Amino acid sequence: MSLVGKFRELIQGLFKKRVSAEEFERCVFLAITKRVVAKEAVQGELGEIDSLLRAPAGFEDRTKIAARLYLRLEKYIGEEQPKNRISRETLREMIFNSCHGEAAEGDLALIFLPQYLRRVRLMEKLSEALIDKSRHFIGEERYVNLLNSLPQELNGSVKNGKIDWLVFEQKVRQSAAEPEKQEEFASQTLSKLLSGLVHGLLEAIEAARSELLFREVYQQFRDNLNFVENVPQVLRIVPDGILEEEKLEILEKPKLVDELRKRNQELEFAMAQLSEEKKKLEQEQKKLAVALDDLKAVDRAKSEFIDVVSHQFRTPLSAARWNSEIIGDELANVAPEELKIKLAEYNRLIQEKIVFIINILEDVYDVLAIEGKTLAIEKKPSQLWEIVADVLKEQEKEAERERVSVIFDRSKAPLKEVLLDPTKIHRICKILIRNAIHYTPEKGKVIVSIWEGESEGKPVLVFSVKDTGIGVAQEDMPKLFTKFFRAKNAVKKIADGAGLGLYLVKRFIEAHGGAIWVESELDKGSTFTFAVPES
């Protein structure tokens, strides 16, 4: 067997039994204190070492303290000890061999590793830190997909949902005999891994937050390992476009000068383009100033109109509605028998028109909010079935008057409490259920259902209202959710209406990140269904 083969066999034998961080730490201090000739010269350090070794294993900053004590003793032995001086490299090699440094766990071992192996370990540790931090942001599904699409070189390295770096290092050693090629194998493999991680992050969060995540992890990583040399070298596995400023630290001086010159040229070019754009903008500003004044005038007029509608129409209409309902309740007590039916019908017509106008006003307010981009979605923990139940209770009298049977199907499993805007969801359900009742003939049926479903692999809440009404013609389907549209058969059934309800329904659902669709057949009924994410 060749010398290289024997060395590889020896190393693989060492890896069969790992050395814990605490065991390695004790071995390091035992080895170095044996080489101190005058113990009284380092009495303070020896006392600190004794205290550290007595501290619990999970003591915070234990590794940093141990590294600081070792480096002080190393300096004393190499520079100040008058007899038996030992160079730093020789001392570290002795400790590495006697304490099985390659098999040691913990960050203290990084000091004693050969440079190529230290860089490999640093790349592994940074990769692990980035994956752990990113897991929360990309979610379990994308995390599992990431593990399932690992580079071929990492096949077999995943155990219990995490990468087993011991297995990976065995693959690194098997990749080549020369340390430099082993290091290159590790670098290329982990670069592919982090590229996949960045792709997953960009799907889950925006690029700026991905960059910030990488920067936070790297800064903490570097701070935790400030006792290790050449930590910035690990940045070569970070994909292009991420931590570009930090990567300047690892460039050699000639390359750094070239990079700075290149970036300066890019900056000068960008400044020239900005100057041209500025001139164009200044020319456009004069034109826009006039248009802006016109828009402000229109906006003021719109605001004044909304104020007039709000204060002059809605308040008295609401008062008239409630008074009309009181009159209806009191008719039985004060009206003569022969007038009760007529008065009740007159009063019902008054209530119906008042409610119609109030609903139109509500729709107009929301349309203005949508077009003015001031629509706010305020999500709160909510139960969809409770919202639907409230709407159905409000629509009971309407259904009785239209002689339409309304059924609430809650046969599916109970729904979870999720984040919704209860006011907007209430409006959506009210519009859809009210339409189903109004456009269904006497003795017809309306069935309301809710359940949990899945869309593109994500959980959603689903609401469906099915009627036996007039239906929608196929040629009207593309225009059904547009503003002010009403189908001919709908106008024929109910003359009054502004055609804003379904437009608002679609916009409210989309503001929740959901979708709505309809299935319908003329004269046989319609089924409107919407789904909104559970989070």
Secondary structure, 3 states (H helix, E strand, C coil): CCHHHHHHHHHHHHHCCCECHHHHHHHHHHHHHHCCCCHHHHHHHHHHHHHHHHCCCCCCCHHHHHHHHHHHHHHHHHHHCCCCCCCHHHHHHHHHHHCCHHHECCCHHHHCCCHHHHHHHHHHHHHHHHHHHHHHHHHHHHHHHHHHCCCHHHCCCEECCEECHHHHHHHHHHHCCCHHHHHHHHHHHHHHHHHHHHHHHHHHCCHHHHHHHHHHHHHHHHHHCCCCCCHHHHHHHCCCCCCHHHHHHHCCHHHHHHHHHHHHHHHHHHHHHHHHHHHHHHHHHHHHHHHHHHHHHHHHHHHHHHHHHHHHHHHHHHHHHHHHHHHHHHHHHHCCHHHHHHHHHHHHHHHHHHHHHHHHHHHHHHHHHHHCCCCCCCCEEECHHHHHHHHHHHCHHHHHHHCCEEEEECCCCCCCCEEECHHHHHHHHHHHHHHHHHCCCCCCEEEEEEEEEEECCEEEEEEEEEECCCCCCHHHHHHCCCCCCCCHHHHHHCCCCCCCHHHHHHHHHHHCCCEEEEEEECCCEEEEEEEEECC
